[in-house]
C-alpha cells in the first residue's frame, strides 16, 4: 500500500500526516480530493486498529452516498480484493481483520435513532455544509467512544456556499491559519483546517473540471468563486461579497506592535459601536506608517489593521448584548488595550449617538466613558455612504503593494462571524441592511472615517 499504488495527492498526503488526536475540517473548493481523502483515512484506521475500528461515514441522504461507495470500491477492492465485503442493503463494509465501516444517512432528529447508543471510533461527515445548523452533528459526536489504545476522531468536509456556510466558517475557517492546530471551544477538541481546490487534485482533468463548474453557475459569480477558490469569505448577495476575501483580508493574530530603527511606529486607536440590549463592539486598530508588521508582511502607509476585538454579545447569539453598563464596558476596554501599550486613557472614534446628552443629568454616554478613562470622539457616522465606500475600497486594495488596505485579524471572531454575511439594504443598495448584526461593520466604518476626519482637522489647523 505505497503512496504510488494509491496515488496520493500532496493535499491528501498532508492530511494523513496530521496527528490522529486532532480532528480535521476539509474545507475548500469543489474537486479538491476530499472524498478520496475520507476513504484513505478509513483505510489507515482499518489497518492500524483492526477489529477495534468502528467507522461511520455520514451524508444527509443515501443518494448522496453513491459517489463515495464507488470510491470505496476502487480503493478497498484494490487493496483487499474480495477480502473486503460490502453489504449494499446495509451500506456496511466489513474488512478481513474485523474492522467495520458503515455509510449512513442523517437528515433529521428522527434519523439519529439509528445511531442512538452505538459507538464509533472514527466519524466522517461529508458535505456538512448541507446542515443549516450544527446541532445534529454535535449530538452525533456523543457516539465517539473507543478503547484507550484507539484515538477517537471526527472529520468533516464541506464546500463554501451551502446552507451551513455561516456556522462552519465561524467554527473552523477563521479560527486559525490553514494547517495549524487550534482549539474549537464547542467540542473542546483540537482541530486543523485543511483547504484544497481542484488545482490540488492531479487525478482529474483540471481544465475540463473548471469548465464544468463555470457552466454550473453562469449567473452566480460569487458561488463560482467559492467553488473554484474555496473562499469562505464569499457570501452570495452580501454587501461585502465582491471586496472581502479570506485570503486577502485575514491576517494572523499579532503579538505586539513593531517599531523600526528610525522610530516610526503604528498609530493605535479604538473604533467603537455602542450597544446595551444589542452588542457593543470595540476594535483596536493600527494605522501603518508604511512598514512591516510583526508578521513580516509589508503594509503600505495608511493601511489599517484590526488587531483585537471586544464584542459583548451573548454566547450563541450574534444580536443580543450582555447589557453591560458603561463602567463595566470601559473597564473591559481598558483591559483590551493593555497588551497594546495604548496608555491608561485609550482614545478613538465611536458612534455619534453616544455624544447625545441625556435628560437624567448624567451627561452623555461619551462623558461617562471619559470619566472611566476611555476617550472617544464622534465618527460623523451620518455620512454612511462615504464610510462604506472607504471601507469597501480599503478591503479591495488589501494586498496591493502601493495602496493602503484594510486587514482583519483572525482573532476578531465577531467580525468574521457577521461582516461577510451582511446583506444590502433592499431600499438603498449602497447601504448595509441594518436589520442584520452590523455592529462590527459599523465600528470598523468609524475607524475608516477617522482617517478622513484627521485629514480635515489637519487642513483646518494649517489654514
C-alpha positions in Angstrom: 0.0 0.0 0.0 2.6 2.6 -1.0 1.8 6.2 -1.9 2.5 5.4 -5.5 0.0 2.5 -5.6 -2.7 4.6 -4.0 -1.7 7.7 -6.0 -2.0 10.2 -3.1 -2.1 13.9 -4.0 0.1 16.3 -2.0 -3.1 17.5 -0.2 -4.1 14.0 0.8 -0.7 13.1 2.0 -0.5 16.2 4.1 -3.9 15.4 5.7 -2.7 11.9 6.6 0.3 13.4 8.4 -1.9 15.2 10.9 -1.7 13.6 14.4 -4.6 11.3 15.0 -5.7 13.0 18.2 -6.5 16.1 16.1 -9.9 16.5 14.4 -10.0 17.7 10.8 -12.0 20.0 8.7 -11.5 19.5 5.0 -12.9 22.8 3.6 -12.2 24.2 0.2 -13.5 24.4 -3.4 -15.0 21.6 -5.3 -12.9 18.8 -6.8 -10.1 19.0 -4.3 -10.0 15.3 -3.5 -11.8 15.5 -0.1 -13.9 12.3 -0.7 -10.8 10.3 -1.7 -9.2 11.6 1.4 -12.0 10.2 3.5 -11.5 6.8 2.0 -7.8 6.9 2.7 -8.4 7.9 6.3 -10.8 4.9 6.6 -8.2 2.6 5.1 -5.5 3.7 7.5 -7.8 3.4 10.5 -8.8 -0.1 9.5 -5.1 -1.1 9.1 -4.0 0.4 12.4 -6.8 -0.8 14.7 -8.2 -3.9 13.1 -11.3 -5.3 14.8 -11.4 -2.3 17.2 -12.0 0.1 14.3 -15.7 1.1 14.1 -16.2 3.8 11.4 -19.3 5.8 10.5 -19.5 7.9 7.3 -22.4 10.3 7.1 -24.3 12.1 4.4 -27.7 13.8 4.5 -29.2 11.2 2.1 -28.4 7.7 0.8 -28.5 9.1 -2.7 -25.5 11.3 -1.8 -23.6 8.2 -0.7 -23.4 6.7 -4.2 -20.2 8.5 -5.2 -18.4 7.6 -2.0 -19.5 4.0 -2.4 -17.7 3.8 -5.8 -14.6 5.5 -4.4 -14.5 2.8 -1.6 -15.0 0.0 -4.1 -12.0 1.3 -6.1 -9.7 1.8 -3.1 -10.7 -1.1 -0.9 -11.1 -3.5 -3.8 -7.6 -2.6 -5.0 -6.1 -3.2 -1.5 -8.1 -6.2 -0.2 -9.7 -7.7 -3.3 -12.6 -10.0 -2.3 -11.4 -9.8 1.3 -13.3 -6.5 1.8 -17.1 -7.2 1.6 -19.8 -4.6 1.1 -23.4 -5.2 2.0 -25.4 -3.0 -0.3 -28.6 -3.3 1.7 -27.0 -2.4 5.0 -24.4 0.0 3.5 -21.7 -1.7 5.5 -18.1 -2.6 4.7 -16.5 -5.5 6.6 -12.8 -6.0 6.4 -10.6 -9.1 6.7 -9.2 -8.0 10.1 -12.7 -7.5 11.6 -12.9 -3.7 11.1 -16.3 -2.2 10.2 -17.3 0.9 8.2 -20.9 2.0 7.8 -22.1 4.5 5.2 -25.0 6.2 7.0 -27.7 8.7 6.4 -28.6 11.5 8.8 -31.1 14.2 7.7 -33.1 15.0 10.9 -33.5 14.1 14.5 -35.7 11.1 13.7 -32.7 9.6 11.7 -30.5 9.8 14.8 -32.4 6.9 16.4 -30.4 4.6 14.1 -27.2 5.5 15.9 -28.5 6.1 19.5 -26.3 4.2 21.9 -23.9 2.9 19.3 -20.1 3.5 19.5 -17.7 4.5 16.7 -14.0 5.3 16.8 -14.0 7.5 13.6 -16.8 9.8 12.4 -16.7 11.2 8.9 -19.3 13.8 7.9 -19.2 14.6 4.2 -20.9 17.8 2.8 -21.6 19.0 6.3 -22.5 22.4 4.8 -25.8 20.9 3.8 -26.7 21.1 7.5 -28.0 24.6 8.2 -27.4 24.2 11.9 -24.7 22.1 13.6 -26.8 20.7 16.5 -27.5 17.3 14.9 -23.8 16.8 14.2 -22.8 17.9 17.6 -25.2 15.3 19.0 -23.7 12.6 16.8 -20.3 13.3 18.3 -21.5 11.7 21.5 -21.2 8.3 19.6 -17.4 8.7 19.6 -16.2 6.1 22.0 -13.4 3.6 22.0 -10.7 1.8 24.0 -7.8 3.7 25.4 -5.4 2.4 22.6 -7.6 3.8 19.8 -7.7 7.6 19.3 -11.3 8.8 18.6 -11.6 11.4 15.8 -14.2 13.4 13.9 -13.5 14.6 10.3 -15.8 16.9 8.4 -15.8 18.2 4.8 -17.7 21.0 3.1 -17.5 23.5 0.3 -18.4 27.2 0.8 -21.7 28.5 -0.3 -24.0 25.8 1.2 -26.7 26.4 3.9 -24.3 25.7 6.7 -21.6 28.1 5.4 -22.0 30.5 8.3 -21.5 28.2 11.3 -18.7 26.2 9.5 -16.8 29.4 8.7 -17.2 30.6 12.3 -16.1 27.4 13.9 -13.3 26.1 11.6 -12.2 28.6 9.0 -11.5 31.9 10.7 -10.1 30.4 13.9 -6.6 29.9 12.7 -4.2 29.8 9.7 -4.8 26.8 7.5 -2.9 23.6 8.6 -2.2 25.0 12.1 -4.0 23.3 15.1 -6.5 25.3 17.1 -8.8 24.7 20.0 -12.5 24.6 18.9 -14.4 25.5 22.1 -17.7 23.8 21.3 -16.2 20.4 21.1 -13.2 21.1 23.3 -11.0 19.4 20.7 -8.0 20.4 18.7 -8.9 20.9 15.0 -7.0 21.5 11.8 -8.4 23.4 8.8 -7.2 21.8 5.6 -8.2 23.6 2.4 -8.0 22.4 -1.1 -9.3 23.2 -4.6 -9.4 21.4 -7.9 -5.9 22.6 -8.8 -4.7 20.4 -5.8 -6.1 17.3 -7.4 -3.8 15.9 -10.1 -6.1 12.9 -10.7 -8.7 15.0 -12.7 -8.7 16.9 -15.9 -8.5 20.3 -14.3 -9.3 22.4 -17.4 -12.4 20.3 -18.1 -13.5 20.4 -14.5 -13.2 24.2 -14.4 -15.4 24.4 -17.5 -18.0 22.2 -15.7 -18.0 24.5 -12.7 -18.3 27.6 -14.9 -21.3 26.1 -16.8 -23.0 25.1 -13.5 -23.4 28.7 -12.2 -23.3 31.1 -15.2 -25.3 33.8 -13.4 -23.8 33.4 -9.9 -20.1 34.6 -10.0 -19.8 34.5 -6.2 -20.8 30.9 -6.0 -18.4 30.1 -8.8 -15.6 31.9 -6.9 -16.4 29.9 -3.8 -16.2 26.6 -5.8 -13.1 27.5 -7.7 -11.1 29.2 -4.9 -12.6 27.7 -1.8 -13.0 31.2 -0.3 -15.1 31.1 2.8 -15.5 34.9 2.9 -17.7 34.7 -0.1 -21.4 35.2 0.6 -23.7 35.4 -2.3 -25.6 38.7 -2.4 -23.8 40.1 0.6 -22.8 43.7 0.9 -19.1 43.0 1.0 -19.2 40.0 -1.3 -17.0 41.5 -4.0 -14.4 43.1 -1.8 -13.9 40.9 1.3 -11.7 37.8 0.9 -10.3 35.5 3.5 -7.1 35.1 1.6 -6.6 38.8 1.1 -8.0 40.4 4.2 -7.5 37.9 7.0 -4.2 38.2 8.9 -2.8 36.0 11.7 -3.0 37.4 15.3 -0.3 39.8 16.2 1.7 39.6 19.4 2.6 43.3 19.6 3.3 46.4 17.6 6.7 46.9 15.9 8.9 50.0 15.7 11.6 50.4 13.1 15.2 51.7 13.8 14.1 55.2 12.7 11.5 55.4 15.4 8.5 55.0 13.2 5.6 53.1 14.8 2.0 52.3 14.2 -0.8 54.7 15.2 -3.1 52.8 17.5 -6.7 53.8 18.3 -10.1 52.5 19.2 -13.2 52.1 17.0 -16.4 51.6 18.9 -20.0 50.9 18.3 -22.1 51.1 21.4 -24.9 48.8 22.4 -26.7 47.6 25.6 -29.5 45.3 24.5 -27.6 44.9 21.3 -23.9 44.0 21.4 -21.2 46.6 21.9 -18.2 46.1 19.6 -14.8 47.7 20.2 -11.7 47.3 18.0 -8.1 48.1 18.4 -7.0 49.4 15.1 -3.5 50.2 13.9 -2.6 52.5 11.1 0.6 51.7 9.3 3.3 54.3 8.7 4.5 52.3 5.7 6.4 49.4 7.2 6.3 45.7 8.0 4.1 44.3 10.7 5.1 41.7 13.3 4.1 39.1 10.8 6.8 40.2 8.4 4.3 41.5 5.8 4.7 45.0 4.4 1.7 47.3 4.9 1.6 50.4 2.8 1.3 53.8 4.5 -2.3 54.4 5.7 -3.2 50.7 5.8 -5.5 49.8 8.7 -5.0 46.5 10.7 -7.8 45.5 13.0 -5.7 43.6 15.6 -8.0 43.0 18.6 -11.7 42.8 19.4 -14.2 43.1 22.3 -17.7 42.1 21.5 -20.4 41.9 24.2 -22.7 39.5 22.5 -24.5 36.7 24.4 -22.8 33.3 23.8 -24.6 31.6 20.9 -26.2 34.9 19.7 -24.9 37.5 17.3 -27.6 40.0 18.0 -28.2 40.0 21.8 -26.0 42.2 24.0 -24.9 41.4 27.6 -26.5 44.7 28.9 -23.2 45.9 30.4 -23.2 49.4 32.0 -20.6 51.9 30.8 -18.3 51.5 33.8 -18.2 47.7 33.2 -17.7 48.1 29.5 -15.0 50.8 30.0 -13.1 48.5 32.4 -13.2 45.8 29.8 -11.9 48.2 27.1 -9.0 49.3 29.3 -8.1 45.6 29.8 -8.4 45.1 26.0 -5.8 47.8 25.2 -3.4 47.0 28.0 -1.3 44.5 25.9 -1.1 47.0 23.1 0.6 49.8 25.1 -2.1 52.4 24.4 -1.7 54.1 27.8 -4.1 54.5 30.7 -6.6 56.6 28.7 -7.1 55.0 25.4 -8.7 57.1 22.6 -10.6 56.5 19.5 -13.8 57.1 17.5 -17.3 56.0 18.3 -21.0 56.1 17.3 -22.3 59.7 17.2 -25.3 58.7 19.3 -23.2 58.3 22.4 -22.5 62.0 22.4 -26.1 63.0 22.9 -26.8 64.4 26.3 -29.5 62.5 28.3 -32.1 64.3 30.4 -31.1 62.4 33.6 -28.3 64.9 34.3 -25.6 62.2 33.9 -24.5 63.8 30.6 -23.8 61.7 27.6 -22.6 58.2 27.3 -19.3 59.5 25.9 -18.9 61.6 29.0 -19.5 58.5 31.1 -16.7 56.7 29.2 -14.4 59.7 29.7 -15.0 59.6 33.5 -14.0 55.9 33.3 -10.8 56.6 31.4 -11.8 55.9 27.8 -11.9 58.9 25.4 -14.0 58.9 22.2 -14.6 61.5 19.5 -17.6 61.4 17.2 -17.1 59.5 14.0 -19.6 61.6 12.0 -21.4 58.5 11.0 -24.2 60.5 9.4 -22.1 60.2 6.2 -22.8 56.5 6.0 -22.2 56.2 2.2 -18.7 57.8 2.4 -17.8 55.5 5.3 -18.9 52.4 3.4 -17.1 53.5 0.3 -13.9 54.0 2.1 -14.2 50.7 3.9 -15.0 48.7 0.7 -12.2 50.4 -1.2 -9.7 49.5 1.5 -10.9 45.9 1.7 -10.5 45.7 -2.1 -7.0 47.2 -2.0 -5.6 44.9 0.7 -2.6 43.1 -0.7 -1.6 45.8 -3.2 1.9 47.0 -2.6 1.2 50.7 -3.2 -2.2 51.2 -1.8 -3.5 51.3 1.8 -5.7 48.3 2.6 -7.9 47.0 5.4 -6.8 43.9 7.2 -8.6 42.0 10.0 -7.0 39.6 12.4 -8.4 36.1 12.7 -8.7 36.8 16.4 -11.6 39.1 15.7 -14.2 36.4 15.8 -17.3 38.5 15.9 -16.2 40.3 12.7 -15.7 37.1 10.8 -19.0 35.7 12.1 -21.0 38.7 10.9 -19.5 41.1 8.4 -19.0 38.6 5.5 -22.7 37.8 5.6 -24.3 41.2 5.9 -27.0 41.9 3.3 -27.6 45.0 1.3 -30.5 47.3 2.3 -33.3 46.3 0.0 -34.3 50.0 -0.4 -30.8 51.5 -0.5 -28.4 49.3 -2.4 -25.4 51.4 -1.4 -26.0 50.7 2.4 -26.0 47.7 4.7 -29.3 46.2 5.9 -29.4 47.4 9.5 -31.7 44.6 10.5 -28.6 42.3 10.5 -25.8 42.2 13.1 -24.0 45.2 11.7 -22.2 46.3 14.9 -18.7 45.1 13.9 -19.1 46.6 10.4 -20.2 49.9 11.9 -17.3 50.1 14.3 -14.8 49.5 11.6 -16.5 52.0 9.3 -16.0 54.6 12.1 -12.3 53.6 12.1 -12.1 54.1 8.4 -13.8 57.5 8.7 -11.2 58.6 11.3 -8.6 59.0 8.6 -10.7 61.5 6.7 -11.6 63.3 10.0 -7.9 63.6 10.8 -7.1 64.9 7.4 -9.8 67.5 7.7 -8.6 68.6 11.1 -5.0 68.9 9.8 -6.2 71.1 6.9 -8.2 73.3 9.3 -5.2 73.8 11.6 -2.9 74.6 8.6 -5.3 77.2 7.4 
